[in-house]
């Protein structure tokens, strides 16, 4: 049995979702030792990997709530943050569509609420303008709320970028490191225990998503309860992307923003989620009734939704905290150095940059000294993607390294060089899903049917492990059962072969 290693940290951040990674990056700006711990094999493998990827304008939350305040503040930070970190972000604007005059009354209420929250340039538009903006919207629509500050991004790409930049600025990341115990002495957390490592900490931030209440209970408190709410989705092929140009919302209910139809920054189309309370924190099931509900809701907005272009379904969990239902951000009662960032459901992705600043200020208020690093580098260069290069740049890269001409994922035109780079990035990438989140290999129409075995072979080669040890997402999720007898890379193709096959689509 391996001996337990002991380290020290000024701040331990528990949970490497979008909130925890944003906090870690924010704290890496200062002369602090920061350790980010995550139970999964990679960052963004929890709630962050499965949501609607929207940058909300901020009209939906009740005025005066943390959701309202941090949504608007976070939205304003997105252009700068995504530019610094090399992450895709599009300021598309968004629309809330009314299908009858009663719903138009609620549209006007949303506009008033949004203005109270500080959302700029909200406008109620008539059906004619709506159809000009979105020609495929339901022709029965009578009007909409136009929110120009809405947008779209990629949540796992942002979480990865936050983490990489934090690591490059001195933070440490411990993956596959679930918290198994927390020591408390005289009203202060002293140590966070993970398998094989214990971290003596001056301060702890609990950003553990749906597990945040369990983490707080490890520290002897029981101030809130997280009830996960499952949402199911349809993802459509890029050929369906012409259907909408920006996120389309229905008029919201008290429990949900409703089933949305939205483009993704990578060119796909997304529909969902529904909203189902589930008693399990690992319930990522998709169900026939749930997916039927998603389609029914999506077709109310886009009647001609091209269902045949659906390429996959998935589900995500939202961390609904009670009592109150608002974000829970602050010092845990009775624990002077333990800060909760819990109950972060929608609009948590949008609010994450502002949540990070709020947690930083709380830490300062309770005694953490914040001295800025003179050499902090806010820039994380965007990894090279073959599809984003010009023909001339592609040719140069292939000439310098033949792996750039070796196409592994034909749907997304991902090269072997991109996968190798991902496997040797600043944040350890060891799984098939980790490669997909960094390169999009396996995210296309065939969902890894062609490139999957080749990705497994590259992971095994680069990490020096047998192919049967490669996993989809860590733990016991092995791809290959038993020794492999066949070489897995033989059936990939070259750039030249791709050009002959699909011409200008390369």
N, C-alpha and C positions, 0 to 999 in steps of 0.2 A: 504494500500500500504506500503510495507516494506521500511524502511528508508535506504538511501544510506550509506553504510559503506565507510570509507576512510582509506587507508593504504599508506605507503610510501615504496619505493624500490630504490635501486641504479640503477638497470636495469630491465626494463620490456621487455620481449621477446614475440612478438605477433606471434602466430602460432606454434602448437605443432606437426608439421610434422617432417621428419627426420632431416631437417636443424635446425629448432627451438629447437628441443630437444637436438641436438648435441651442439648447442650454450649454452643452459641452463646448460648442464652438464659441459662444458668447464669452464664456469664462476663460477660454484659451487666449483671450486678448490681454489677460492680466498675469502678473507674476504669481501664479498659483500652480500647484500640482493637482491635476484633474484626472480622475479615473472614471470612465464610462463603462458600466457593466451591463451585459445583455444575456438573457437566458438562451436565446436562439443562436444559431450558427452564423448569423449575419445581421447587420443592421436592417431595419425596416421590414423584418419578417413577421411582424404582428399586424396591428390595425393599419399601419402605414402602407402596407403592400396592397390593400384592397379597399379603396374608397373612390369617390367620384372625381378626385384630382382637380377640384375647382378652387379658384381663388375668389371667395365670396365678396360681394360689395359691402354687405353689412346692414341691410335693411330689415332682416328677419328677426334678429334677437330683440328681446324686450329692452327698452332704454334703461340705462342704469346698471345693467348686468355686466359681469366681466366678459361674457360672450360678445356683447355689443361693443364695449370699449376696445377690446383686444382684436376683434375682427377688423374694425376700421383702421386701427393703428397698424396691424400686421399687413393689411392690404397695401397700405402706403409704402411699406418697406420692401415689397416684392421686387420692383424693378431693380433696385440697388443690390439686394441680396443675390438675386439670380444672375445678375451681370457679374458680380464678384466671384461667384462660385461656378460659373460656366454651365448653368442649368437652363433648360428650355422653359420659357414662360411666354405666354401670349396674352396681351390685354385685348381680349375679344369683345368685352362687354357681355352682359347677360340679359335675358328677358324672362319675366314672369307672365305667362299667357293666361288670359281670362277667356273662358268659353261661353259665358253668359253675363247678363247685366248684374246679377247678384254678385258674381265674382269680381266684377269691376269695382263694386263698393269696397271689396277687400283690397284690391289693387291700390286704390286711393289711400286706404289705411296704411298699407305697406310703405307708400311714399312718405306719408307723415312720420311714421315710425323711423324710417331710414334717415330722414332729415334731422330728427331728434338725435339720432346716433352719430350724425356728422358725415353721412355719406354724400359726396358731392354730385351734382348734375343729374339727379334722378328726374325722370320724365315719364309721364303717362302718355302713351301714344295710341292712336286709333288703329283699327284693323288694317287700313290701307297702308300705313307706314310699317306695321308689323309684317305684312306680306311682302313689302319691298325688301325688308331686311332678311326675311326667311320665307322664300316662296313655297316651301314644302310644308309649312305649318298648317294645322287644321283650318280649312276655309270657314268653319263656323266661329272661329275666334273673333271676339268683338273688340279686343284691345290688349294692351300689355304694359307692364312697368319696364322701362328701359334703364339699365344700370351700367353706364359706360365704364365704371372702374372694375367690373367683374373680369375674370380671366381664367386661364387654365395653365397647369404646370404638370410636372411628374413627381409625385410624392416620394417614391423610393429613390429617384435620382437626386432629389434635393437632400434627403437624409444621408445618402452616401457622400454627397459633396460636403455637407456640414461636417461629417465625421472625418473625412480625409483632410479637410482644412484644419480641423481641431488637432488631429494627429501631427500634421506638419508644423503646427505651432506649439507642440509639446504635450498635448493630452495623450492619455493612454487608453486603449480600448481592450476590454476583456470579453470575448465572445464565448458562447457555450458556457456561460458562467451564471447560472441561476443563483439568486440570493437564497440561502438556506437558513440564515439566522442573523439576528441583529442584537448586539449587546448595548444595554443602556445602563448608565450609572449617574445617579443624582440628577435626573432630568435631562441628560444629554446622551445622544447616541455616541458610542465610543468606537465600535467595530462593526463592519459589515462582513459577513462570512459567505464565501462561495466555495464550491468544491475545490479543494487543494490550494486555496488562497484566502487569506483574511486581510482586510484593509482597515487599518486604524485611521479614522476619519475625523477631521475637525467639524465638517458639515456634510449633510446628506440631503440630496434632492430626490424625491420619489416621483419619477415620471414613468411608472410601470404600466400605464394603459389600463387594460381590463383587470390587471393583477394589482393595481395600486392599493386597494383596500387590504389585500392579503399582506402586502409589504408593510403597511402601516401597523397592522396587527402584530407583525413580528417585533415591532418596536414598542408593543404594549399599549397601543391606542386602538380605538374602534369608533372613529368619528364619522365615518360615511361608509356606504356600501355601493359597490359598482355592480350594476345589473347589465350584462351585455345585451345589446340589441343587434340582431343579425340583419344584414342587407344583402340581397342577391342582385346579380348584374348579368346583362348580356354584353358581350364585346363583339363588334362587327368588323369585318375586313375593311381595309383601306378603300376598297372600291365603293364603300357606302359613305365615305366621308363627305361627299358633295351634298348630302341631305341637309346638314345644318352647318352654319358658320360659327355658332356661338352656343353656350349652354341655354337650354330652354327648360324653364321650371313650370310646373303647374302652380296654382294657388295653394299655398302650404296649409297643413293641418296643425293642430296643437302638438302633434307627436313627430312630425317629419316635414322636411321641405318638399317631400313628394318624389315621385318617380321622374327623373330628369333624363332628357336626351341631350347629349353633349359631344362635341368633338374632343379628341385627345391631342396633346401636343405632338404625338408621334404619327398622327394622321388616321387613326381609327375612329370609330363611332362607339359610344357607350350609352347604355340605357340602364337605369336603376337609381337607387335601390328601393326595395320594399322595406318594411320595418317589422321585425318579428322579435319579441322578447324571448330570450332563451336562457335557460338556467345554467348553461355550460359555457365556460370561458375558452373552450377549444372547439366550439361548434361552428365549423365553416362549411356545413353542408349546403348544397343547392337542392331544391325540392321542386317537383313538378308543379304543385300549387303556387309556390312562391314565384317561379319563373313565369307562370301564366299570368300572375298578378302584375309582374314587371311589364310583360308585353302589352297587357290591356292598358296599363297606365301610359306607357310610351306611345301607343297608337292614338291615345286621346290628343296628344300633341302633334304627332307625325303619323297620319293614317296610313301612308304608303311606306312604312318602315320595312326595309328589305330584309325580312327574317331569314331568307336563304343565305344571306351574307354573314350570318352569325358564325363566329369561329370558336368561341368558347364561352362558358359561364363560370362565374366564381362568386364567392360570398366573403364579406368582411364583417367585423364586429365593431360596434361603437360602444364606448365606455360611458354609460349613463350613470351618473352619481346621484344618490339620494342621501340626505334630504336636499331639496332645492332644485336639482337638475342643472344648476349653473356650473361653470368651471370652479374647481376647488383649488385655489392657489394661495398659499400662505404657510406660516409656521404651524406645525401640528400642536394643538393644545397640550401643554405639559412637556413638550420636547423642544427646548430652545434652539437647537441646531438642526432640526429635521423639517425640511420644507416640502410640502405636498404640491405637486402640479398634476392634479388628478381630475377625473371626470371630463377629460378633454375629448369630447365628441365634436361633431360639426358645429362651428367652423374652425376646428382645431388646426387643420392644415394651414388655413389662412392666418390664424392668430399666432402660429408658432414663433415667428420672429419677435413679436411683441411679448409673448409669454416669456421668452428667453430674457428679454430686457427687464421684465417685471421681476423674475426670479433673481436676477443679478442684483437688483435694487433691494430686494428683501434680504438677501444674504449680506449685503452691505449694512443694512439697518440692524442686523442681529450680530454684527461684530466681525464679518469677514473683511479683511483689508484688501482693497482693490487698487493695485498699483499697475498702471498700464505698461505693457511690454513695448520698449522702443523699437523692437524688431518684429513686431507682429505683422504678418503678411496676410491680408484679407483675400488674396487671389488664389483661387484653385482653378487651374487651367482646365478647360473642357477636354476630356479625352478625345483623341482623334477617332472619327467615325468615317469609314470609307464612303458611305453614301452622302456625306456632307462635304466631300472634297470635290474639286473640279477635276475634269478629265486629265488635265496637265498634272495636277497634284497627285492624282491616283497613279499615273504612270511613273512619276518620280519616286513615290513610296515603294512601288513594286520593284523598281530598279535597285533601290537601296536595300530592300529586304523582300525576298520572294514570298514570304508569308502574307504580305499584303495582297498578293495576287491569288491567294488560295481561299476561295469562297467556301465557308463552312455552312452558313445559314443562307439558303437561296432566297427564302421569302423576304428577308430583311437585308440581304447582301452584307452579311457580317463576315469578316475575314479572320483567318487564323491569328494574324498579328494582333487584332483587337482583343481576342480571347486571351492570348498570352499576356498582353498588357494588363487586362483585368485581373488575372490570376496573380500578378505581381504588383498590384496597386498598394497604396499606403495602408488600406484597411484590408485585412485578410479575406480573400474570396476563395472558398473551397468547395462550393456546391454548384450544381447545375442551375438552380434558381438564382444564385448569386451572379453567375455569368449572364443569365438572361436579363437581370435587372441592370447590369452595367453595359451590356452590348446589344441587347434585344435579340440575341441568338435564341430561337425557340419561341419568340413572341409573335411570329407571323401567321399566315393563313394555315399552315400545316401543324402549328403548335409543337414544333420539335420533332415531327415525324421523320423528317429527312436528316436534320442536323444533330438530333439528340445523341446518337451513338458516337458521333465525331467529337462532340463537346465532352462527353465522358472520357474519351481516349486522350484528349488534350489535357484535361484536368489531371488524369492519372499520370501522364508523362511529365507535366510541369511540376506536380507536387511530389512525384516520386513514390506513388502508391499504386497498389493493384487496382484494376478497374472495378473489381467487386467491392472496394472500399469507398468508391465515389457515391455520394448521396445526392438526392434531389434538394433537400433543405436541411441536412444535418440529422443527427440522431440515428434512428433505424431506417431512414427512408432511402435504402440502397436501390440503385438502378439495376445492377446486375447481380443475380444470385448465382454464386459459384464461379469458378475460373472461366475467363473468356478464352475461346480457342481461335476466334477469327480476328484479324486486324480490323479495327473500327474506322480507320481513316481512308480506306481505299476508294470509297465511292464519292468523295467530295470532288469539287471541280475548280477550274481555274477561271480567272476573269475572262480570258479569251473564250472559254467554253460557254460561260454565261452570256457573253455578247452574241454568240451564234444562236443561242437558244431563245433569249428574250429581247435581244436588240437594245433599243433605247431605254428599256426599263432598268438596266443595270445602273 
